[in-house]
Amino acid sequence: MAYVWEVAKALGLLTEIDADEKECVEAVCQQALDEINAKLKPDVELTDPRITSAAAGIAFYSLCVKRSGNNKENDLSAFKAGDLSVSFSESGPTEQLSLAKEIRDKAMLDLTPLLKDNGFFFGKVDVYDPKPA
């Protein structure tokens, strides 16, 4: 079984966790792990490392979303003292969010063999005509 502390450790390898984020990391990791566990096939070996990786990918994405919604003090791109002009870069959180999405999607793709098949099949349906032509 994958544990929250394992997911948090894997998340720490993907991004630096600030002191003020440590409180929410456990909750984010637990939520990601719950999301994964709900999608697993019943006969899956719960110690499979792909589960931890996928949960860390989801947690990383969630953390990046949270960070992008927070203050913009880390995104300062220019400061001019003469007229007191301050500019913020939009590329910082956007780039990290894009990277987090790629990591999450790759981890989920690797996890696909372990997931329940909740898809659907779309195919051609022939209409039966009882009268021969």
ABEGO torsion letter per residue (X at the ends): XBBAAAAAAAAAAABBBBAAAAAAAAAAAAAAAAAAAAABBAABBAABAAAAAAAAAAAAAAAAAAAAABBAAAABABBBAAAGBBBBBAAAAAAAAAAAAAAAAAAAAAAAAABBBABBBBBBBBBBBABBX
